[in-house]
Amino acid sequence: ELQATGATFQARPEVIVQGNEKFRPVGLAIAPDGSLIFSDWVNRSYAVHGEGRLWRLTPTDASDDYRFPMRSKQETRAAAVRRAPSKEAFDEDDPFIRQAAVACYADLIRQARKQPPHAKRGVNESVRERLGIMQAWRWVFPDRMGELIRGSLRDPSDDLRLFALRLVAEDNLQALGKNVQDLLQDPQLSDRVIPAALATLGWLESGTDSRDSTQLHARLAKYLANPKASDILRKMALRRLPADHEAMQLETLRHVFDAHPVLRKEITQVLYNHTSPDAVELLIEIAESNQFTPSTRADAIAGLAQHLPVSRDTLELLSEHKEPMIATEAQRCLTTPGPSDRQPNIPYILARQGNVAAGERTFYRAHAGRCATCHQYHDRGGEIGPDLTLIHLRGDKRWLLETILDPNRDVAPKYANVIIETRDGRTITGLPLAGPGNDGFETLVQSDGTPITLPLTEIDRRHPTTQSVMPTGLGTVLSDDELADLLAFLSAKN
């Protein structure tokens, strides 16, 4: 069903026929009478069992009386913009109206037969206008964009820089690699642009969209060791390099920690998962030292939660500290889950003004909620569940709290568990980690983040579920104050 959406239409899907997990329609074809013919292999082992079905789906109402929806006001506006230039249209929220403005401007460029200019920011040009004009030049002169791209890489707007980086990568503009490297030296570069710039350099070097992270890690390691690199590049290196990477030696981390106070939070969070047995000693040293701020010490305390019982004496000592931030974090690390029937005080949680920094510690702490085991936030954490960096854009605090307390209320299919029964009588529940091809094995991730791999020959039955891999009962392992802090962190406009 078509529904008007701005200057275009959106198709709303309607389920016509649906089967169970053995219904696998493939090979669609339209017959001369308009009916839909498709095959059904039942399961993927067709070459073994040779079973399959052929279906014909015939519409019950084959009338031709369907009327296409009338043109909307936005669509009329887009058509007018397409015919006559309007710089104001570049700033419209409707992307199809903006696209019409780009197309019209491209026509004007063709008619004037002008070459792309050196990029210079117009006095009264908005970001969207500059971006739209650049897109129009791209349509007309795709192979003559060098100077315009260089200028856009120097533009203060992230949107212009990101578009320029995309063009450098798409067109494999090796001559602009130096300009991308220069861009990375900008100390004010945002978290949005840095990953794109690094990916662009990787593309120029490899020529493919490879998932091999070796080159990226090598570049990040150089930034971490380079005393002239900006703090924001070091920050990106600390977030993206694995804790066991050779560049993440404790001596290096300690040096950066001492020399760059702005990176102390990042260093401390690296230590949470560092493989060196001395990492816990460094965390204890930071947590106990009066020379660091309460916030830095609290970050270190949060990392000690996963090192119990080694860190218990330190945590018990700091749980009675006169500084509330330090004492509270130590107490949270020592707290055991509440009774299984504990009900969170939802009105209190929603009304309380949570602490963002404390919520971040709750997110990364390997105790109680263990959010970072499965979720990433700004490039740090697991990759099993969805990245939560922009979760604040999806709903309000109440929706977010309901999702945390009842993860099964709204489960995307890719995050739904399956139940596997093995031939030796075991029952295993987890999230399938689908990989390319069929290597004869299936890997599931269990609710605690632990993977388990099974040979397909050992699997007897496989049942889909509507249950999320995210564990239930977080309301019993996190206090109301911790939940309020976690909400504040995830709801913050980062």
C-alpha positions as CSV (number, residue, x, y, z in Angstrom):
1,E,0.0,0.0,0.0
2,L,1.4,3.4,-1.0
3,Q,1.3,6.2,1.6
4,A,2.2,9.9,0.8
5,T,5.4,10.8,2.7
6,G,6.6,14.4,1.9
7,A,7.5,14.7,-1.8
8,T,7.5,10.9,-2.3
9,F,5.6,7.8,-1.3
10,Q,6.4,5.1,1.2
11,A,5.3,1.5,0.7
12,R,3.7,-0.2,3.7
13,P,4.2,-3.9,3.5
14,E,1.2,-6.2,3.9
15,V,1.6,-9.9,4.7
16,I,-0.4,-11.9,2.1
17,V,0.7,-15.4,3.0
18,Q,2.9,-16.7,5.8
19,G,4.2,-20.1,6.9
20,N,6.3,-21.5,9.7
21,E,10.0,-21.9,9.9
22,K,10.0,-24.5,7.1
23,F,8.3,-22.1,4.6
24,R,11.2,-20.8,2.5
25,P,9.9,-19.2,-0.7
26,V,12.5,-18.5,-3.4
27,G,12.6,-18.1,-7.2
28,L,9.7,-15.7,-7.6
29,A,8.1,-15.3,-11.1
30,I,5.0,-13.5,-12.4
31,A,2.7,-15.6,-14.6
32,P,0.9,-14.1,-17.7
33,D,-2.4,-14.0,-15.7
34,G,-0.7,-11.8,-13.0
35,S,-0.5,-14.6,-10.4
36,L,2.8,-15.1,-8.5
37,I,4.6,-18.4,-8.8
38,F,7.4,-19.4,-6.4
39,S,9.3,-22.4,-5.3
40,D,9.6,-23.6,-1.7
41,W,12.7,-25.6,-0.8
42,V,11.5,-26.5,2.7
43,N,15.1,-26.4,4.0
44,R,18.5,-25.7,2.7
45,S,19.6,-29.3,2.3
46,Y,17.6,-29.7,-0.9
47,A,20.4,-31.6,-2.6
48,V,20.2,-34.2,0.1
49,H,16.4,-34.8,0.5
50,G,15.2,-33.6,-2.9
51,E,12.0,-32.3,-1.5
52,G,10.3,-29.1,-2.5
53,R,7.1,-27.5,-3.5
54,L,5.8,-25.1,-6.2
55,W,3.2,-22.6,-5.3
56,R,0.8,-20.3,-7.3
57,L,-0.5,-17.2,-5.5
58,T,-3.6,-15.7,-7.2
59,P,-5.1,-12.4,-6.1
60,T,-8.7,-12.5,-5.0
61,D,-9.3,-9.0,-6.4
62,A,-7.8,-8.5,-9.8
63,S,-9.6,-5.3,-10.7
64,D,-7.8,-2.4,-12.4
65,D,-9.7,0.3,-10.5
66,Y,-6.7,1.2,-8.3
67,R,-6.2,5.0,-8.4
68,F,-2.7,6.4,-7.8
69,P,-2.7,8.9,-4.9
70,M,-3.0,12.6,-5.8
71,R,0.1,14.7,-5.8
72,S,0.9,16.0,-2.4
73,K,1.8,19.7,-1.6
74,Q,5.5,18.6,-1.0
75,E,5.6,16.8,-4.4
76,T,4.1,19.8,-6.1
77,R,6.8,21.9,-4.4
78,A,9.6,19.5,-5.5
79,A,8.3,19.7,-9.1
80,A,8.4,23.5,-9.0
81,V,11.9,23.5,-7.6
82,R,13.0,21.1,-10.3
83,R,12.0,23.6,-13.0
84,A,13.1,26.9,-11.4
85,P,16.2,27.5,-9.2
86,S,15.6,28.1,-5.5
87,K,18.6,28.2,-3.1
88,E,16.1,28.2,-0.2
89,A,15.1,24.7,-1.3
90,F,18.5,23.4,-0.3
91,D,17.5,24.0,3.4
92,E,14.2,22.1,3.2
93,D,13.9,19.2,5.6
94,D,12.3,17.0,2.8
95,P,15.2,15.2,1.1
96,F,13.3,15.0,-2.2
97,I,12.9,18.7,-2.4
98,R,16.6,19.2,-1.7
99,Q,17.3,16.6,-4.4
100,A,15.1,18.6,-6.9
101,A,17.2,21.7,-6.0
102,V,20.4,19.8,-6.8
103,A,19.0,18.6,-10.1
104,C,17.9,22.1,-11.1
105,Y,21.3,23.6,-10.2
106,A,23.1,20.9,-12.2
107,D,21.0,21.9,-15.2
108,L,22.2,25.5,-14.8
109,I,25.8,24.4,-14.6
110,R,25.4,22.4,-17.8
111,Q,23.8,25.3,-19.6
112,A,26.6,27.7,-18.5
113,R,29.3,25.1,-19.3
114,K,31.2,26.2,-16.3
115,Q,34.1,24.4,-14.7
116,P,34.1,23.6,-11.0
117,P,35.4,26.5,-9.0
118,H,37.9,26.5,-6.2
119,A,35.8,25.8,-3.1
120,K,35.1,28.9,-1.2
121,R,32.5,29.5,1.4
122,G,29.8,31.9,0.4
123,V,29.0,34.7,2.8
124,N,25.4,33.7,3.1
125,E,25.5,30.1,2.1
126,S,24.2,27.5,4.6
127,V,25.8,24.1,5.1
128,R,23.0,22.4,3.1
129,E,23.3,24.9,0.3
130,R,27.1,24.4,0.1
131,L,26.6,20.6,0.1
132,G,23.8,20.8,-2.5
133,I,25.9,22.9,-4.8
134,M,28.8,20.5,-4.5
135,Q,26.6,17.6,-5.3
136,A,25.4,19.4,-8.4
137,W,29.0,20.0,-9.6
138,R,29.6,16.3,-9.0
139,W,26.8,15.3,-11.3
140,V,28.1,17.5,-14.1
141,F,31.9,17.2,-13.7
142,P,32.6,14.0,-11.8
143,D,36.2,13.8,-13.0
144,R,37.1,17.5,-12.3
145,M,36.3,17.8,-8.6
146,G,39.8,17.9,-7.2
147,E,39.9,21.5,-6.0
148,L,36.3,21.5,-4.9
149,I,37.0,18.4,-2.8
150,R,40.2,19.9,-1.3
151,G,38.2,23.0,-0.3
152,S,35.4,20.8,1.3
153,L,37.9,18.9,3.3
154,R,38.9,22.3,4.8
155,D,35.3,23.3,5.4
156,P,34.2,23.6,9.1
157,S,31.1,21.5,8.4
158,D,31.2,17.8,9.1
159,D,28.7,17.2,6.4
160,L,30.9,18.7,3.7
161,R,33.9,16.9,5.0
162,L,32.1,13.6,5.0
163,F,30.8,14.0,1.5
164,A,34.3,15.0,0.3
165,L,35.8,11.9,2.0
166,R,33.2,9.7,0.3
167,L,34.2,11.1,-3.1
168,V,37.9,10.5,-2.4
169,A,37.2,6.9,-1.6
170,E,34.6,6.2,-4.3
171,D,36.8,7.7,-7.1
172,N,40.1,6.3,-5.6
173,L,41.6,9.8,-5.7
174,Q,45.2,8.9,-4.7
175,A,46.3,12.4,-5.3
176,L,44.1,13.6,-2.4
177,G,45.5,11.1,0.1
178,K,47.8,13.8,1.6
179,N,44.9,16.1,2.0
180,V,43.1,13.4,4.0
181,Q,46.2,12.9,6.2
182,D,46.3,16.7,6.8
183,L,42.7,16.6,7.8
184,L,43.5,14.1,10.5
185,Q,45.9,16.6,12.1
186,D,43.1,19.0,12.8
187,P,42.8,19.1,16.6
188,Q,39.2,20.1,16.4
189,L,38.2,17.1,14.2
190,S,34.9,15.5,15.3
191,D,34.2,11.9,16.2
192,R,32.0,11.7,13.1
193,V,34.8,12.6,10.7
194,I,37.8,10.7,12.1
195,P,36.4,7.2,11.4
196,A,35.5,8.2,7.9
197,A,38.9,9.7,7.2
198,L,40.7,6.6,8.5
199,A,38.4,4.4,6.4
200,T,39.2,6.6,3.4
201,L,42.9,6.2,3.8
202,G,42.5,2.4,4.3
203,W,40.5,2.3,1.0
204,L,43.2,4.3,-0.9
205,E,45.8,1.9,0.4
206,S,44.0,-1.4,-0.1
207,G,41.6,-0.6,-2.9
208,T,38.9,-2.8,-1.4
209,D,36.4,-2.6,1.4
210,S,38.3,-5.2,3.4
211,R,37.3,-6.2,6.9
212,D,40.9,-6.9,7.7
213,S,41.7,-4.4,10.5
214,T,45.5,-4.8,10.3
215,Q,46.1,-1.6,8.4
216,L,43.8,0.4,10.6
217,H,45.3,-0.9,13.8
218,A,48.8,-0.2,12.5
219,R,47.9,3.4,11.7
220,L,46.2,3.9,15.1
221,A,49.2,2.5,16.8
222,K,51.4,5.1,15.2
223,Y,49.0,7.9,16.4
224,L,49.2,6.5,19.9
225,A,53.0,6.5,19.9
226,N,53.4,9.9,18.1
227,P,53.9,12.8,20.5
228,K,52.7,15.2,17.9
229,A,49.4,13.5,17.2
230,S,46.3,15.3,18.5
231,D,44.6,14.0,21.6
232,I,41.5,13.2,19.6
233,L,43.5,10.8,17.4
234,R,45.0,9.2,20.5
235,K,41.5,8.9,21.9
236,M,40.3,7.2,18.7
237,A,43.3,4.8,18.9
238,L,42.5,3.9,22.6
239,R,38.9,3.2,21.7
240,R,39.6,1.1,18.5
241,L,42.7,-0.8,19.3
242,P,42.2,-4.2,21.0
243,A,43.4,-4.2,24.6
244,D,45.8,-7.0,23.7
245,H,47.4,-5.1,20.8
246,E,51.2,-4.8,21.0
247,A,50.9,-1.0,21.0
248,M,48.8,-1.1,24.2
249,Q,51.7,-2.0,26.5
250,L,51.2,-0.9,30.1
251,E,54.3,1.3,30.0
252,T,52.8,3.2,27.0
253,L,49.4,3.5,28.7
254,R,51.0,4.8,31.9
255,H,53.0,7.4,30.0
256,V,49.9,8.6,28.1
257,F,47.9,8.6,31.3
258,D,50.5,10.8,33.0
259,A,51.2,13.2,30.1
260,H,47.6,13.7,28.8
261,P,45.0,14.2,31.6
262,V,42.2,14.5,29.0
263,L,42.8,10.9,28.0
264,R,42.7,9.4,31.5
265,K,39.1,8.1,31.2
266,E,40.0,6.3,27.9
267,I,43.2,4.8,29.4
268,T,41.3,3.6,32.5
269,Q,38.6,1.9,30.4
270,V,41.3,0.2,28.3
271,L,42.6,-1.3,31.6
272,Y,39.2,-2.9,32.3
273,N,40.0,-5.6,29.7
274,H,43.8,-5.5,29.5
275,T,45.4,-8.9,29.4
276,S,48.4,-8.0,31.6
277,P,48.1,-9.3,35.2
278,D,49.6,-5.9,36.2
279,A,46.6,-4.0,34.9
280,V,44.7,-4.5,38.1
281,E,47.6,-3.2,40.1
282,L,47.6,0.0,38.0
283,L,43.8,0.3,38.5
284,I,44.2,0.0,42.2
285,E,47.0,2.5,42.2
286,I,44.8,5.1,40.4
287,A,41.8,4.3,42.6
288,E,43.8,4.8,45.8
289,S,45.8,7.9,44.8
290,N,44.7,11.3,46.1
291,Q,46.5,13.1,43.3
292,F,43.8,12.2,40.8
293,T,40.3,13.7,40.5
294,P,37.3,11.9,42.1
295,S,36.0,11.2,38.7
296,T,39.2,9.5,37.5
297,R,39.4,7.5,40.7
298,A,35.8,6.4,40.3
299,D,36.5,5.3,36.7
300,A,39.3,3.1,38.0
301,I,37.1,1.7,40.8
302,A,34.5,0.6,38.2
303,G,37.2,-1.4,36.5
304,L,38.0,-3.3,39.7
305,A,34.6,-4.9,39.7
306,Q,35.8,-7.7,37.4
307,H,38.9,-8.3,39.5
308,L,37.2,-9.6,42.6
309,P,38.4,-11.0,45.0
310,V,41.8,-9.5,44.3
311,S,40.4,-6.0,44.5
312,R,38.1,-6.6,47.5
313,D,40.3,-5.0,50.1
314,T,40.6,-1.8,48.0
315,L,36.9,-1.6,47.3
316,E,35.9,-2.1,50.9
317,L,38.4,0.6,52.0
318,L,37.1,3.1,49.4
319,S,33.4,2.2,50.1
320,E,33.8,4.3,53.2
321,H,35.6,7.2,51.6
322,K,34.4,10.7,52.5
323,E,34.1,11.6,48.8
324,P,30.5,10.5,47.8
325,M,31.5,9.7,44.2
326,I,34.3,7.4,45.2
327,A,32.3,5.7,48.0
328,T,29.2,5.2,45.8
329,E,31.2,3.5,43.0
330,A,33.0,1.2,45.4
331,Q,29.7,0.2,47.1
332,R,28.1,-0.5,43.7
333,C,31.0,-2.8,42.8
334,L,30.5,-4.8,46.0
335,T,26.7,-5.0,45.9
336,T,25.2,-8.4,45.2
337,P,22.0,-8.7,43.1
338,G,18.7,-8.1,44.9
339,P,15.9,-10.6,45.4
340,S,14.5,-12.0,42.1
341,D,11.1,-10.5,42.8
342,R,12.4,-7.0,43.3
343,Q,10.3,-4.5,41.3
344,P,12.1,-1.3,40.2
345,N,10.4,1.9,41.2
346,I,9.7,3.2,37.7
347,P,8.2,6.6,38.7
348,Y,11.3,7.3,40.9
349,I,13.7,6.2,38.2
350,L,12.1,8.4,35.5
351,A,11.8,11.4,37.8
352,R,15.4,11.3,39.1
353,Q,18.0,13.4,37.4
354,G,20.6,10.7,36.8
355,N,24.3,11.2,36.6
356,V,25.7,10.8,33.1
357,A,29.3,9.9,34.3
358,A,28.0,7.4,36.8
359,G,25.8,5.9,34.1
360,E,28.8,5.5,31.8
361,R,30.6,3.6,34.6
362,T,27.5,1.4,35.0
363,F,27.5,0.7,31.3
364,Y,31.1,-0.4,31.1
365,R,31.4,-2.1,34.6
366,A,31.8,-5.8,34.4
367,H,29.4,-6.3,37.3
368,A,25.6,-6.4,37.4
369,G,24.3,-5.1,34.1
370,R,27.4,-5.9,32.0
371,C,26.0,-3.8,29.1
372,A,29.4,-3.4,27.3
373,T,29.7,-7.2,27.0
374,C,27.3,-7.1,24.0
375,H,26.8,-3.4,23.2
376,Q,29.1,-0.8,21.8
377,Y,29.1,2.9,22.7
378,H,31.4,5.2,20.7
379,D,33.5,2.3,19.4
380,R,34.0,0.6,22.8
381,G,32.3,-2.6,23.8
382,G,30.9,-5.8,22.3
383,E,29.4,-6.3,18.9
384,I,26.7,-8.9,19.7
385,G,23.8,-6.5,20.2
386,P,23.1,-3.1,18.5
387,D,25.4,-0.1,18.9
388,L,23.8,2.2,21.5
389,T,25.7,5.4,20.6
390,L,22.6,6.9,19.0
391,I,19.9,5.1,21.0
392,H,18.7,8.5,22.4
393,L,17.3,9.3,18.9
394,R,14.9,6.3,19.0
395,G,12.7,7.1,21.9
396,D,12.3,8.9,25.2
397,K,13.5,7.8,28.7
398,R,10.3,5.8,29.4
399,W,10.7,3.7,26.2
400,L,14.4,3.1,26.9
401,L,13.7,2.0,30.5
402,E,10.9,-0.4,29.3
403,T,13.3,-1.8,26.8
404,I,16.0,-2.4,29.5
405,L,13.6,-4.0,31.9
406,D,11.7,-6.1,29.4
407,P,14.0,-6.8,26.4
408,N,11.5,-9.2,24.9
409,R,8.8,-6.6,24.3
410,D,10.3,-5.5,21.0
411,V,12.9,-7.8,19.5
412,A,14.3,-7.3,16.0
413,P,14.6,-10.7,14.2
414,K,18.4,-10.5,14.0
415,Y,18.6,-10.4,17.8
416,A,16.2,-13.2,18.5
417,N,17.5,-16.4,20.2
418,V,17.2,-19.9,18.8
419,I,16.9,-23.1,20.8
420,I,19.1,-25.9,19.6
421,E,18.6,-29.6,20.6
422,T,21.7,-31.7,20.1
423,R,21.8,-35.4,19.3
424,D,23.4,-36.1,22.7
425,G,20.4,-34.5,24.5
426,R,21.7,-31.0,25.3
427,T,19.5,-27.9,24.9
428,I,21.3,-24.7,24.1
429,T,19.8,-21.2,23.7
430,G,21.6,-18.3,22.1
431,L,21.9,-15.8,19.3
432,P,23.2,-17.2,16.0
433,L,26.3,-15.5,14.7
434,A,25.8,-15.9,11.0
435,G,29.0,-15.9,8.9
436,P,29.6,-16.1,5.2
437,G,29.0,-19.5,3.6
438,N,28.6,-22.8,5.4
439,D,31.7,-24.1,7.1
440,G,29.9,-27.0,8.8
441,F,29.5,-25.2,12.2
442,E,27.1,-22.9,13.9
443,T,28.1,-20.5,16.6
444,L,25.7,-19.1,19.2
445,V,26.2,-16.4,21.7
446,Q,24.6,-17.0,25.1
447,S,23.1,-14.3,27.3
448,D,26.3,-13.7,29.3
449,G,28.2,-13.0,26.0
450,T,29.9,-16.5,25.9
451,P,30.1,-18.0,22.4
452,I,29.6,-21.7,21.8
453,T,30.3,-23.5,18.5
454,L,28.6,-26.7,17.4
455,P,29.2,-28.9,14.4
456,L,26.0,-29.0,12.3
457,T,26.2,-32.8,12.4
458,E,25.5,-32.7,16.2
459,I,22.4,-30.6,15.8
460,D,19.1,-32.5,15.9
461,R,16.6,-29.7,16.0
462,R,16.6,-26.0,15.8
463,H,13.7,-23.8,17.1
464,P,13.3,-20.1,16.5
465,T,12.1,-18.0,19.4
466,T,10.8,-14.4,19.9
467,Q,13.1,-14.0,23.0
468,S,16.0,-11.5,22.9
469,V,19.5,-12.5,23.6
470,M,19.6,-9.7,26.1
471,P,19.0,-11.1,29.6
472,T,15.9,-10.3,31.6
473,G,15.9,-9.3,35.2
474,L,18.2,-6.3,35.0
475,G,15.8,-4.6,37.5
476,T,17.0,-7.1,40.1
477,V,20.7,-6.7,39.5
478,L,20.8,-2.9,39.1
479,S,19.5,-0.5,41.8
480,D,17.0,2.2,41.0
481,D,19.8,4.8,41.2
482,E,22.0,2.8,38.8
483,L,19.1,2.5,36.4
484,A,18.5,6.3,36.6
485,D,22.2,6.9,35.9
486,L,22.2,4.5,33.0
487,L,19.2,6.2,31.5
488,A,20.9,9.6,31.8
489,F,24.0,8.2,30.0
490,L,22.1,6.6,27.2
491,S,19.7,9.5,26.8
492,A,22.5,12.1,26.6
493,K,23.1,13.9,23.3
494,N,26.7,12.7,22.9
